[in-house]
Amino acid sequence: MLVIRTTHIFALFKINLNKIMAENPRNVSEMKPGDVGIIAGFTDEYLSVKLMEMGCLPGVPVRFNFTAPFGDPVCISVSGYELSLRMEEAATISIIN
């Protein structure tokens, strides 16, 4: 009988990305149009649940498309579709290059 003891699969993946992220910490709100990064984690625990339900999972590539004329909201491509986020929501998504 095989017994797997793990708390959360994303927690294991996030630990590995944190080692890389220590070198160059950025978030989605700091990206320029056309930039691509990989989602490393989130800074807001409450908002992270909603973002993960929308396809923003750790390890998934994200591409910054454009900002609205006044700078808010922003449009990103993630998990095969375009997602519009407020700037403060985008600032909670940590990325690596």
C-alpha positions in Angstrom: 0.0 0.0 0.0 1.4 3.4 -1.1 0.9 6.3 1.3 1.7 9.8 0.1 2.2 12.4 2.8 2.2 15.9 1.4 0.5 19.0 2.5 0.0 20.8 -0.8 1.5 20.3 -4.2 1.8 24.0 -4.8 3.7 24.5 -1.6 6.4 22.1 -2.7 6.7 23.8 -6.1 6.7 27.3 -4.5 9.7 26.4 -2.3 11.9 25.6 -5.3 10.9 28.8 -7.1 11.6 30.9 -4.0 15.3 30.0 -4.3 15.4 31.4 -7.8 13.2 34.4 -6.9 15.6 35.6 -4.3 17.9 36.7 -7.1 15.4 38.9 -9.1 12.1 39.5 -7.3 9.5 41.1 -9.5 5.7 41.2 -9.8 3.4 41.5 -12.8 2.7 45.2 -12.2 6.4 45.9 -12.9 6.3 44.2 -16.3 6.3 46.0 -19.7 4.2 45.1 -22.7 5.5 42.0 -24.3 7.5 40.8 -21.2 7.1 37.1 -20.3 7.7 35.6 -16.8 6.8 32.5 -14.8 4.5 32.8 -11.8 6.5 32.1 -8.6 3.9 32.8 -6.0 1.6 35.4 -4.4 2.0 38.0 -1.7 -1.7 38.2 -0.7 -3.0 34.9 0.7 -6.7 35.8 0.3 -6.4 37.1 -3.3 -4.1 34.1 -4.3 -7.1 31.7 -4.1 -9.1 33.8 -6.6 -6.1 34.2 -8.9 -5.4 30.4 -8.9 -9.0 29.7 -9.7 -8.6 32.0 -12.8 -5.5 30.0 -14.0 -2.6 32.0 -12.4 -0.9 28.9 -11.0 2.8 28.8 -9.8 5.0 27.6 -12.6 2.7 28.9 -15.4 4.1 31.4 -17.9 2.4 34.8 -18.0 2.8 37.4 -20.7 2.0 41.1 -20.1 -0.1 42.4 -23.0 -1.0 46.0 -22.3 -2.4 48.5 -19.9 -5.6 50.6 -20.2 -5.2 54.2 -21.3 -4.9 55.5 -17.7 -2.7 52.6 -16.5 -5.3 50.5 -14.8 -6.4 47.7 -15.4 -3.8 45.6 -17.1 -4.2 42.7 -19.6 -2.1 39.5 -19.2 -2.1 36.2 -21.1 -2.1 33.2 -18.8 -3.3 29.6 -19.2 -4.4 30.1 -22.8 -6.5 33.2 -22.3 -6.4 36.9 -21.7 -7.1 38.1 -18.1 -7.8 41.7 -17.0 -6.5 42.6 -13.5 -6.4 45.8 -11.4 -2.9 47.1 -10.8 -3.0 46.2 -7.1 -4.1 42.6 -8.0 -1.3 42.3 -10.5 1.2 43.5 -7.8 0.4 40.5 -5.7 1.6 38.0 -8.4 5.4 37.4 -8.0 7.3 36.3 -11.1 10.7 35.1 -12.2 12.2 35.7 -15.7 
